Amino acid sequence: MQGISGSSHQPLFVTRPSMPPLAELLPLLEEIWDNRIVSNGGPLLRRFEATLSQYLGVDNLPVVTNASLGLVLAMRALGVDGGEVLTTPFSFVASTHAIHWAGATPVFADIEPATLGLDPESVAAAITPRTRAILAVHSYGHACLVDELEALARRHGLPVIYDAAHCFGVELDGQSILSRGDASVVSFHGTKVFHTCEGGAVRFSDRHVRQTFDVLVNHGIADEATIPAIGLNAKASELQAALGLALLPHAAECIARRAALDTRYREMLADVQSVHCLAAGPRQKHNYYNFPIRIAAEGMRDAAFHRLRAAGVMVRRYFHPLISQLDSYRNLPSADPERLPVASAAARQMLVLPLYPDLAPADQSRIVEELRIALASPPGAV
Ligand code: T4K
């Protein structure tokens, strides 16, 4: 793993991928070179899936080439084929795009302010006979109100799919958060706590649904002469599996380093009245995926964003603009901002500060110093 060095004076990105020592990856690459199986359910992928299942303590966990396709095909495996899927507008675009590619229409419900996840009351009000599923997102790896959402879904006979893209290693009540819902989809993109360059995994509560999914992931092919479904190609390669196998032994250390940086941010920002540091709920073991703060004063979030960017601190406004404001979705009746006040406020106020395991303490201090300077001037000032 990369060590932590002194201040870089380079642009400070919101995240940097963790890389395993090359020496630990090379023997796995040699296996691929020796056996010349590079994809289609090869031996390293099978080993990676088994190791990952054990590490996370969940079964029925197929690995896929990215979380976006995992979301699309999880919905299809759960029977979504048209109709409407209720979801949050406060997310990375992939969660809503996945509903479109699953053949359904997204219907936006509002979020609630504590977790920034779907508000069960807003979801309940939006359920109609056309509703086929609920797709909720654990934003920033903070668990949304899973008990309430699942109880609501059960009453209406709807499946719940969690976009758990940010949630590698997150636990709720002592169990992997991936164990919740009918399906949970985690991303292994390079920007995530654990990654395989591109990648992801889907956890299913029902092994029969998982079997349907396994066919969909491989073009709908069950065997050479049997192609029972219209599938896609969402298979992960042996190279992705090799990287996953090499990085997994370092995952706990990466999360521990993130936790230390998270604590230090909170200490350094404790006296900054205009900044609220979000935190995961008490039932949760967190993975410290990123460091989201809320700056509620009108116009101050954007002012801070631009000033920090000018100073080389590449903060992000995850998630601005709201998905419901994008041209592709803004004409949907559920996209009316007046129906989404909590999500609209979050999109105006949230800012994500850099956080990754080898962020140097000197760089972290610089980020906080630049944030203090940015917040000291009024919004309109340059
Ligand atoms: N659902 C949710 C809630 C998600 O957040 C995501 C993905 C998905 C679903 C879909 O998962 P995948 O299909 O991707 O598995 C990035 C990621 O590309 C995206 O995967 C992620 N969410 C999202 C939150 O972040 P961008 O457009 O912000 O990426 P980008 O290229 O601006 O990268 C952010 C920073 O990371 C860069 O400023 C520098 C650093 N970086 C990035 C890459 C790719 C590196 O240092 N090295 C790298 O290789 O979307």
Residues whose N, C-alpha, C, O or C-beta is under 5 A from the ligand:
A	BS01	T4K	F13 V14 T15 R16 P17 N66 A67 S68 S91 F92 A94 S95 D163 A165 S187 F188 H189 G190 T191 G199 G200
